[in-house]
């Protein structure tokens, strides 16, 4: 069958690539055309647009880039029509994907949504368009099934979280060898995960790096985003005791002692690697003020949301400052606090449903598409 996939971020590229591999196992004739990144391209098929050209962050930034976004939507519709896929697979990225889903449904295409838009956080009214335009939904967070089925009467498949598979299948890293190969010394590592978009990275690293001088017994390593070049990070490497590793985030987390993490999927990745963390977020003032009024959540990190309690500290906006960051980092370096956190991390992994998310989703997509057509 022919599959058209749309992923607009680095995490979508990762999960899309694993889903494509699983689809190939069960459908050897699978043909792919997609919006994504390097990981999806490595699996095979035709990359239409790279996610680095699609990433616009925050309300204001989206407004300023509205013309580009609308052009991309128009191009995508024409590209799908020319390709005539058997199934369209949307991967998160709701602002764009839900627009395409509406059009696709009207034109008779079978629509699958893998990794639900976080409508439980905000824009819950999107449920109307999802019920109308999405044939099959595959959710990866345990509370999402109840949200969709009990609250909104929309059946979905809970397939588990694909990060568990991704982490389980990776080769074990030998700390001493990894440090030597990447120009690091023997001190324990504090990983810095500042996000993937330029304006986000700049805001986050400015504060994250302000505590470096207070923790000289550790070395700080920035996890470079795959969407950015090394030259972009050069100004942030002028401080002593700061290093950069590109495209090695999982290997870095596997040997890190602690981490400072920008809110997003990275908080969950860090938890699954059992790394104590401080969750950080700082956006533009206008975007933050708007978000504060429309998002109805007790927490911003997936770790806390899934466990429904404050397991990791969240430093948001004005609380994300040097003084608080130093205090919270000291806390997660304390052995007793770390032991308590590890127990919560174990509970988190159990709630996420175990291995096999990509495999389950691929089998369901193939079966549901055949039944639909």
HELIX and SHEET records of a PDB file:
HELIX    1   1 UNK A   10  UNK A   26  1                                  17    
HELIX    2   2 UNK A   38  UNK A   43  1                                   6    
HELIX    3   3 UNK A   51  UNK A   53  5                                   3    
HELIX    4   4 UNK A   58  UNK A   64  1                                   7    
HELIX    5   5 UNK A   66  UNK A   83  1                                  18    
HELIX    6   6 UNK A   94  UNK A  106  1                                  13    
HELIX    7   7 UNK A  124  UNK A  126  5                                   3    
HELIX    8   8 UNK A  127  UNK A  133  1                                   7    
HELIX    9   9 UNK A  142  UNK A  146  1                                   5    
HELIX   10  10 UNK A  147  UNK A  151  3                                   5    
HELIX   11  11 UNK A  152  UNK A  152  1                                   1    
HELIX   12  12 UNK A  162  UNK A  168  1                                   7    
HELIX   13  13 UNK A  175  UNK A  181  1                                   7    
HELIX   14  14 UNK A  198  UNK A  208  1                                  11    
HELIX   15  15 UNK A  209  UNK A  214  5                                   6    
HELIX   16  16 UNK A  230  UNK A  233  1                                   4    
HELIX   17  17 UNK A  234  UNK A  237  5                                   4    
HELIX   18  18 UNK A  249  UNK A  254  1                                   6    
HELIX   19  19 UNK A  265  UNK A  272  1                                   8    
HELIX   20  20 UNK A  285  UNK A  294  1                                  10    
HELIX   21  21 UNK A  302  UNK A  307  1                                   6    
HELIX   22  22 UNK A  317  UNK A  319  5                                   3    
HELIX   23  23 UNK A  322  UNK A  332  1                                  11    
HELIX   24  24 UNK A  335  UNK A  351  1                                  17    
HELIX   25  25 UNK A  357  UNK A  372  1                                  16    
SHEET    1   A 7 UNK A  46  UNK A  50  0                                        
SHEET    2   A 7 UNK A  31  UNK A  36  1                                        
SHEET    3   A 7 UNK A   2  UNK A   7  1                                        
SHEET    4   A 7 UNK A  87  UNK A  91  1                                        
SHEET    5   A 7 UNK A 111  UNK A 114  1                                        
SHEET    6   A 7 UNK A 136  UNK A 139  1                                        
SHEET    7   A 7 UNK A 157  UNK A 158  1                                        
SHEET    1   B 6 UNK A 242  UNK A 246  0                                        
SHEET    2   B 6 UNK A 219  UNK A 224  1                                        
SHEET    3   B 6 UNK A 189  UNK A 193  1                                        
SHEET    4   B 6 UNK A 258  UNK A 262  1                                        
SHEET    5   B 6 UNK A 277  UNK A 281  1                                        
SHEET    6   B 6 UNK A 313  UNK A 316  1                                        
END                                                                             
